Amino acid sequence: MLRNVLCIWAAIVAGFGAAVVLALGTAAISAAVYKSQVPIGESVASKVQDNLPAVRAAGIIGFAVGAGTIIWLFVTTKPPKKDPDETGPEGRSEV
């Protein structure tokens, strides 16, 4: 139960982290490209705002990749199940 809660929490955190990085990176790169194409002093805000669908898509892809990676890591690394007959480590033999 605790492992599942940790997995969900980690997936959300990693998903939002990757989404922020990809969305901000996409917006920054598009702003830099537009800024290099206009004269000094002219605003590029309207052109960057036109890229909102691309920034949203990058954020969604980032969330899916980040959360998916964490979920995949939790699924593929299941803890070993203990044998119910085992009570603990074997005792040492005294010679």
Sine and cosine of phi, psi and omega as CSV:
sin_phi,cos_phi,sin_psi,cos_psi,sin_omega,cos_omega
0.00,0.00,-0.76,0.65,0.00,-1.00
-0.91,0.42,-0.58,0.82,0.03,-1.00
-0.90,0.44,-0.64,0.77,0.03,-1.00
-0.92,0.40,-0.65,0.76,0.03,-1.00
-0.90,0.43,-0.68,0.74,0.05,-1.00
-0.89,0.46,-0.64,0.77,0.02,-1.00
-0.89,0.45,-0.71,0.70,-0.01,-1.00
-0.90,0.44,-0.71,0.70,0.00,-1.00
-0.89,0.46,-0.73,0.69,-0.01,-1.00
-0.90,0.43,-0.61,0.79,0.01,-1.00
-0.91,0.41,-0.64,0.77,0.02,-1.00
-0.92,0.40,-0.71,0.70,0.00,-1.00
-0.89,0.45,-0.74,0.68,0.00,-1.00
-0.92,0.40,-0.61,0.79,0.02,-1.00
-0.89,0.45,-0.73,0.69,0.03,-1.00
-0.92,0.39,-0.59,0.81,0.03,-1.00
-0.89,0.46,-0.75,0.67,0.02,-1.00
-0.91,0.40,-0.60,0.80,0.02,-1.00
-0.89,0.45,-0.69,0.72,0.00,-1.00
-0.90,0.44,-0.71,0.71,-0.02,-1.00
-0.88,0.47,-0.74,0.67,-0.03,-1.00
-0.94,0.35,-0.65,0.76,-0.02,-1.00
-0.92,0.38,-0.72,0.69,0.02,-1.00
-0.92,0.39,-0.60,0.80,0.06,-1.00
-0.89,0.45,-0.68,0.74,0.03,-1.00
-0.89,0.45,-0.69,0.72,0.02,-1.00
-0.91,0.41,-0.65,0.76,-0.02,-1.00
-0.93,0.38,-0.66,0.75,0.02,-1.00
-0.91,0.41,-0.68,0.73,0.02,-1.00
-0.91,0.42,-0.60,0.80,0.04,-1.00
-0.91,0.42,-0.64,0.77,0.01,-1.00
-0.92,0.40,-0.64,0.77,0.02,-1.00
-0.91,0.42,-0.72,0.69,0.01,-1.00
-0.91,0.42,-0.62,0.79,-0.01,-1.00
-0.91,0.41,-0.53,0.85,0.01,-1.00
-0.96,0.27,-0.24,0.97,-0.05,-1.00
-0.98,-0.18,-0.13,0.99,-0.03,-1.00
-0.90,-0.44,0.38,-0.93,0.03,-1.00
-0.93,0.37,0.34,-0.94,-0.01,-1.00
-0.89,0.46,0.69,-0.73,0.03,-1.00
1.00,-0.09,-0.23,0.97,0.01,-1.00
-1.00,0.03,0.65,-0.76,-0.04,-1.00
-0.99,0.17,0.61,-0.80,0.05,-1.00
-0.92,-0.39,0.17,0.98,-0.08,-1.00
-0.86,0.51,-0.67,0.74,-0.03,-1.00
-0.92,0.39,-0.59,0.80,0.03,-1.00
-0.93,0.36,-0.63,0.77,0.02,-1.00
-0.93,0.38,-0.61,0.79,0.02,-1.00
-0.92,0.39,-0.42,0.91,0.07,-1.00
-0.93,0.37,-0.31,0.95,0.02,-1.00
-1.00,0.04,0.23,0.97,-0.03,-1.00
-0.82,0.57,-0.67,0.74,0.04,-1.00
-0.88,0.47,-0.61,0.80,0.03,-1.00
-0.93,0.37,-0.62,0.78,0.02,-1.00
-0.92,0.39,-0.66,0.75,0.05,-1.00
-0.90,0.44,-0.67,0.74,0.02,-1.00
-0.89,0.46,-0.66,0.75,0.03,-1.00
-0.90,0.44,-0.64,0.77,0.04,-1.00
-0.90,0.43,-0.68,0.74,0.01,-1.00
-0.91,0.41,-0.68,0.73,0.04,-1.00
-0.89,0.45,-0.67,0.74,0.03,-1.00
-0.88,0.47,-0.67,0.74,0.03,-1.00
-0.90,0.44,-0.70,0.71,-0.02,-1.00
-0.89,0.45,-0.68,0.74,-0.02,-1.00
-0.93,0.36,-0.72,0.70,-0.01,-1.00
-0.90,0.44,-0.75,0.66,0.00,-1.00
-0.93,0.37,-0.65,0.76,0.01,-1.00
-0.89,0.46,-0.62,0.78,0.02,-1.00
-0.90,0.44,-0.70,0.71,0.00,-1.00
-0.91,0.42,-0.69,0.73,0.02,-1.00
-0.89,0.46,-0.67,0.74,0.02,-1.00
-0.88,0.48,-0.66,0.75,0.02,-1.00
-0.89,0.45,-0.65,0.76,0.01,-1.00
-0.94,0.35,-0.61,0.80,-0.03,-1.00
-0.94,0.33,-0.64,0.77,-0.07,-1.00
-0.99,0.15,-0.23,0.97,0.00,-1.00
-0.89,-0.46,0.89,0.46,0.03,-1.00
-0.96,0.28,0.62,-0.79,0.02,-1.00
-0.93,0.36,0.53,-0.85,0.01,-1.00
-0.92,0.40,0.62,-0.78,0.02,-1.00
-0.99,0.13,0.65,-0.76,-0.01,-1.00
-1.00,0.06,0.59,-0.81,0.06,-1.00
-0.97,0.25,0.78,-0.62,-0.04,-1.00
-0.90,0.43,-0.36,0.93,0.01,-1.00
-0.98,0.21,-0.35,0.93,0.00,-1.00
-0.97,0.23,0.78,-0.63,0.02,-1.00
-0.97,-0.23,-0.34,0.94,-0.02,-1.00
0.23,-0.97,-0.17,-0.99,0.00,-1.00
-0.94,0.35,0.47,-0.88,0.00,-1.00
-0.93,0.38,0.60,-0.80,0.02,-1.00
-0.96,0.27,0.38,-0.93,0.02,-1.00
-0.99,0.12,0.57,-0.82,0.04,-1.00
-1.00,0.00,0.73,-0.69,0.01,-1.00
-1.00,-0.09,0.76,-0.65,-0.03,-1.00
-0.96,-0.28,0.00,0.00,0.00,0.00
